[in-house]
Amino acid sequence: MEILIDSYVYDELKKHCEKNKVPMSMVATKAIKQYLNAE
């Protein structure tokens, strides 16, 4: 599976991860799982 995000979303995700000191991959994986389960 391939997920594409635009640069704005990437920048916001990066800021959130840096602010909360969590790995970007962990946040992205959780968001993708929630999105897939919502459909």
PyMOL Python script that loads the backbone (N, CA, C, O; Angstrom):
from pymol import cmd

cmd.read_pdbstr("""\
ATOM      1  N   MET A   1       0.846  -1.173   0.000  1.00  0.00           N
ATOM      2  CA  MET A   1       0.000   0.000   0.000  1.00  0.00           C
ATOM      3  C   MET A   1       0.890   1.234   0.000  1.00  0.00           C
ATOM      4  O   MET A   1       1.921   1.273   0.672  1.00  0.00           O
ATOM      5  N   GLU A   2       0.488   2.217  -0.745  1.00  0.00           N
ATOM      6  CA  GLU A   2       1.245   3.463  -0.813  1.00  0.00           C
ATOM      7  C   GLU A   2       0.334   4.609  -0.391  1.00  0.00           C
ATOM      8  O   GLU A   2      -0.771   4.759  -0.913  1.00  0.00           O
ATOM      9  N   ILE A   3       0.802   5.411   0.550  1.00  0.00           N
ATOM     10  CA  ILE A   3       0.047   6.559   1.039  1.00  0.00           C
ATOM     11  C   ILE A   3       0.814   7.814   0.646  1.00  0.00           C
ATOM     12  O   ILE A   3       2.011   7.922   0.913  1.00  0.00           O
ATOM     13  N   LEU A   4       0.140   8.745   0.023  1.00  0.00           N
ATOM     14  CA  LEU A   4       0.760  10.013  -0.363  1.00  0.00           C
ATOM     15  C   LEU A   4       0.160  11.142   0.466  1.00  0.00           C
ATOM     16  O   LEU A   4      -1.058  11.222   0.629  1.00  0.00           O
ATOM     17  N   ILE A   5       1.016  12.010   0.987  1.00  0.00           N
ATOM     18  CA  ILE A   5       0.534  13.196   1.685  1.00  0.00           C
ATOM     19  C   ILE A   5       1.194  14.410   1.049  1.00  0.00           C
ATOM     20  O   ILE A   5       2.302  14.328   0.517  1.00  0.00           O
ATOM     21  N   ASP A   6       0.497  15.532   1.112  1.00  0.00           N
ATOM     22  CA  ASP A   6       1.077  16.734   0.514  1.00  0.00           C
ATOM     23  C   ASP A   6       2.060  17.382   1.494  1.00  0.00           C
ATOM     24  O   ASP A   6       2.159  16.981   2.653  1.00  0.00           O
ATOM     25  N   SER A   7       2.767  18.372   1.011  1.00  0.00           N
ATOM     26  CA  SER A   7       3.838  18.969   1.817  1.00  0.00           C
ATOM     27  C   SER A   7       3.299  19.677   3.055  1.00  0.00           C
ATOM     28  O   SER A   7       3.960  19.680   4.094  1.00  0.00           O
ATOM     29  N   TYR A   8       2.107  20.278   2.967  1.00  0.00           N
ATOM     30  CA  TYR A   8       1.527  20.951   4.137  1.00  0.00           C
ATOM     31  C   TYR A   8       1.269  19.942   5.258  1.00  0.00           C
ATOM     32  O   TYR A   8       1.624  20.185   6.411  1.00  0.00           O
ATOM     33  N   VAL A   9       0.656  18.818   4.916  1.00  0.00           N
ATOM     34  CA  VAL A   9       0.366  17.786   5.917  1.00  0.00           C
ATOM     35  C   VAL A   9       1.670  17.249   6.505  1.00  0.00           C
ATOM     36  O   VAL A   9       1.764  17.036   7.713  1.00  0.00           O
ATOM     37  N   TYR A  10       2.660  17.033   5.666  1.00  0.00           N
ATOM     38  CA  TYR A  10       3.961  16.545   6.139  1.00  0.00           C
ATOM     39  C   TYR A  10       4.580  17.536   7.126  1.00  0.00           C
ATOM     40  O   TYR A  10       5.074  17.143   8.184  1.00  0.00           O
ATOM     41  N   ASP A  11       4.550  18.819   6.773  1.00  0.00           N
ATOM     42  CA  ASP A  11       5.127  19.838   7.655  1.00  0.00           C
ATOM     43  C   ASP A  11       4.407  19.896   8.994  1.00  0.00           C
ATOM     44  O   ASP A  11       5.046  20.011  10.039  1.00  0.00           O
ATOM     45  N   GLU A  12       3.077  19.817   8.969  1.00  0.00           N
ATOM     46  CA  GLU A  12       2.305  19.840  10.210  1.00  0.00           C
ATOM     47  C   GLU A  12       2.593  18.599  11.051  1.00  0.00           C
ATOM     48  O   GLU A  12       2.719  18.688  12.272  1.00  0.00           O
ATOM     49  N   LEU A  13       2.696  17.459  10.407  1.00  0.00           N
ATOM     50  CA  LEU A  13       3.021  16.219  11.109  1.00  0.00           C
ATOM     51  C   LEU A  13       4.402  16.313  11.744  1.00  0.00           C
ATOM     52  O   LEU A  13       4.596  15.899  12.887  1.00  0.00           O
ATOM     53  N   LYS A  14       5.351  16.854  11.007  1.00  0.00           N
ATOM     54  CA  LYS A  14       6.716  17.001  11.519  1.00  0.00           C
ATOM     55  C   LYS A  14       6.748  17.929  12.736  1.00  0.00           C
ATOM     56  O   LYS A  14       7.409  17.625  13.729  1.00  0.00           O
ATOM     57  N   LYS A  15       6.038  19.056  12.663  1.00  0.00           N
ATOM     58  CA  LYS A  15       5.976  19.991  13.798  1.00  0.00           C
ATOM     59  C   LYS A  15       5.374  19.315  15.023  1.00  0.00           C
ATOM     60  O   LYS A  15       5.889  19.446  16.133  1.00  0.00           O
ATOM     61  N   HIS A  16       4.282  18.595  14.812  1.00  0.00           N
ATOM     62  CA  HIS A  16       3.605  17.902  15.912  1.00  0.00           C
ATOM     63  C   HIS A  16       4.549  16.895  16.570  1.00  0.00           C
ATOM     64  O   HIS A  16       4.618  16.813  17.796  1.00  0.00           O
ATOM     65  N   CYS A  17       5.264  16.141  15.763  1.00  0.00           N
ATOM     66  CA  CYS A  17       6.170  15.120  16.287  1.00  0.00           C
ATOM     67  C   CYS A  17       7.345  15.732  17.037  1.00  0.00           C
ATOM     68  O   CYS A  17       7.753  15.221  18.080  1.00  0.00           O
ATOM     69  N   GLU A  18       7.883  16.816  16.515  1.00  0.00           N
ATOM     70  CA  GLU A  18       8.995  17.479  17.193  1.00  0.00           C
ATOM     71  C   GLU A  18       8.534  18.079  18.517  1.00  0.00           C
ATOM     72  O   GLU A  18       9.244  18.001  19.520  1.00  0.00           O
ATOM     73  N   LYS A  19       7.348  18.676  18.518  1.00  0.00           N
ATOM     74  CA  LYS A  19       6.799  19.295  19.725  1.00  0.00           C
ATOM     75  C   LYS A  19       6.548  18.256  20.815  1.00  0.00           C
ATOM     76  O   LYS A  19       6.828  18.502  21.988  1.00  0.00           O
ATOM     77  N   ASN A  20       6.027  17.107  20.432  1.00  0.00           N
ATOM     78  CA  ASN A  20       5.667  16.069  21.394  1.00  0.00           C
ATOM     79  C   ASN A  20       6.734  14.992  21.562  1.00  0.00           C
ATOM     80  O   ASN A  20       6.560  14.046  22.330  1.00  0.00           O
ATOM     81  N   LYS A  21       7.843  15.148  20.834  1.00  0.00           N
ATOM     82  CA  LYS A  21       8.981  14.221  20.926  1.00  0.00           C
ATOM     83  C   LYS A  21       8.565  12.769  20.711  1.00  0.00           C
ATOM     84  O   LYS A  21       8.898  11.888  21.505  1.00  0.00           O
ATOM     85  N   VAL A  22       7.836  12.538  19.631  1.00  0.00           N
ATOM     86  CA  VAL A  22       7.444  11.179  19.243  1.00  0.00           C
ATOM     87  C   VAL A  22       7.913  10.935  17.812  1.00  0.00           C
ATOM     88  O   VAL A  22       8.008  11.880  17.029  1.00  0.00           O
ATOM     89  N   PRO A  23       8.207   9.693  17.459  1.00  0.00           N
ATOM     90  CA  PRO A  23       8.648   9.389  16.098  1.00  0.00           C
ATOM     91  C   PRO A  23       7.536   9.647  15.082  1.00  0.00           C
ATOM     92  O   PRO A  23       6.379   9.297  15.312  1.00  0.00           O
ATOM     93  N   MET A  24       7.895  10.253  13.977  1.00  0.00           N
ATOM     94  CA  MET A  24       6.919  10.559  12.937  1.00  0.00           C
ATOM     95  C   MET A  24       6.255   9.287  12.415  1.00  0.00           C
ATOM     96  O   MET A  24       5.056   9.283  12.138  1.00  0.00           O
ATOM     97  N   SER A  25       7.011   8.232  12.282  1.00  0.00           N
ATOM     98  CA  SER A  25       6.450   6.989  11.750  1.00  0.00           C
ATOM     99  C   SER A  25       5.361   6.431  12.660  1.00  0.00           C
ATOM    100  O   SER A  25       4.376   5.870  12.179  1.00  0.00           O
ATOM    101  N   MET A  26       5.532   6.581  13.967  1.00  0.00           N
ATOM    102  CA  MET A  26       4.529   6.081  14.908  1.00  0.00           C
ATOM    103  C   MET A  26       3.214   6.847  14.755  1.00  0.00           C
ATOM    104  O   MET A  26       2.143   6.241  14.720  1.00  0.00           O
ATOM    105  N   VAL A  27       3.291   8.159  14.665  1.00  0.00           N
ATOM    106  CA  VAL A  27       2.094   8.985  14.517  1.00  0.00           C
ATOM    107  C   VAL A  27       1.432   8.716  13.171  1.00  0.00           C
ATOM    108  O   VAL A  27       0.210   8.583  13.094  1.00  0.00           O
ATOM    109  N   ALA A  28       2.224   8.636  12.123  1.00  0.00           N
ATOM    110  CA  ALA A  28       1.677   8.395  10.785  1.00  0.00           C
ATOM    111  C   ALA A  28       1.006   7.030  10.705  1.00  0.00           C
ATOM    112  O   ALA A  28      -0.073   6.905  10.126  1.00  0.00           O
ATOM    113  N   THR A  29       1.627   6.017  11.274  1.00  0.00           N
ATOM    114  CA  THR A  29       1.050   4.670  11.248  1.00  0.00           C
ATOM    115  C   THR A  29      -0.278   4.641  11.989  1.00  0.00           C
ATOM    116  O   THR A  29      -1.240   4.038  11.514  1.00  0.00           O
ATOM    117  N   LYS A  30      -0.339   5.282  13.140  1.00  0.00           N
ATOM    118  CA  LYS A  30      -1.585   5.314  13.918  1.00  0.00           C
ATOM    119  C   LYS A  30      -2.682   6.047  13.141  1.00  0.00           C
ATOM    120  O   LYS A  30      -3.828   5.600  13.119  1.00  0.00           O
ATOM    121  N   ALA A  31      -2.338   7.159  12.512  1.00  0.00           N
ATOM    122  CA  ALA A  31      -3.321   7.920  11.737  1.00  0.00           C
ATOM    123  C   ALA A  31      -3.836   7.117  10.547  1.00  0.00           C
ATOM    124  O   ALA A  31      -5.031   7.140  10.252  1.00  0.00           O
ATOM    125  N   ILE A  32      -2.953   6.417   9.873  1.00  0.00           N
ATOM    126  CA  ILE A  32      -3.357   5.604   8.719  1.00  0.00           C
ATOM    127  C   ILE A  32      -4.284   4.480   9.169  1.00  0.00           C
ATOM    128  O   ILE A  32      -5.289   4.208   8.512  1.00  0.00           O
ATOM    129  N   LYS A  33      -3.960   3.825  10.279  1.00  0.00           N
ATOM    130  CA  LYS A  33      -4.812   2.744  10.791  1.00  0.00           C
ATOM    131  C   LYS A  33      -6.197   3.271  11.153  1.00  0.00           C
ATOM    132  O   LYS A  33      -7.200   2.625  10.851  1.00  0.00           O
ATOM    133  N   GLN A  34      -6.263   4.439  11.796  1.00  0.00           N
ATOM    134  CA  GLN A  34      -7.557   5.022  12.153  1.00  0.00           C
ATOM    135  C   GLN A  34      -8.351   5.364  10.900  1.00  0.00           C
ATOM    136  O   GLN A  34      -9.560   5.140  10.851  1.00  0.00           O
ATOM    137  N   TYR A  35      -7.686   5.900   9.895  1.00  0.00           N
ATOM    138  CA  TYR A  35      -8.357   6.254   8.645  1.00  0.00           C
ATOM    139  C   TYR A  35      -8.921   5.009   7.964  1.00  0.00           C
ATOM    140  O   TYR A  35     -10.065   5.015   7.509  1.00  0.00           O
ATOM    141  N   LEU A  36      -8.136   3.956   7.893  1.00  0.00           N
ATOM    142  CA  LEU A  36      -8.588   2.728   7.238  1.00  0.00           C
ATOM    143  C   LEU A  36      -9.737   2.073   8.000  1.00  0.00           C
ATOM    144  O   LEU A  36     -10.637   1.506   7.381  1.00  0.00           O
ATOM    145  N   ASN A  37      -9.725   2.141   9.310  1.00  0.00           N
ATOM    146  CA  ASN A  37     -10.797   1.556  10.114  1.00  0.00           C
ATOM    147  C   ASN A  37     -12.077   2.379  10.044  1.00  0.00           C
ATOM    148  O   ASN A  37     -13.159   1.851  10.298  1.00  0.00           O
ATOM    149  N   ALA A  38     -11.973   3.663   9.703  1.00  0.00           N
ATOM    150  CA  ALA A  38     -13.147   4.534   9.633  1.00  0.00           C
ATOM    151  C   ALA A  38     -13.971   4.278   8.382  1.00  0.00           C
ATOM    152  O   ALA A  38     -15.156   4.608   8.343  1.00  0.00           O
ATOM    153  N   GLU A  39     -13.359   3.693   7.359  1.00  0.00           N
ATOM    154  CA  GLU A  39     -14.075   3.483   6.096  1.00  0.00           C
ATOM    155  C   GLU A  39     -14.938   2.268   6.120  1.00  0.00           C
ATOM    156  O   GLU A  39     -15.601   1.961   5.130  1.00  0.00           O
TER     157      GLU A  39
END
""", "prot")
cmd.dss("prot")
cmd.show_as("cartoon", "prot")
cmd.util.cbc("prot")
cmd.orient("prot")
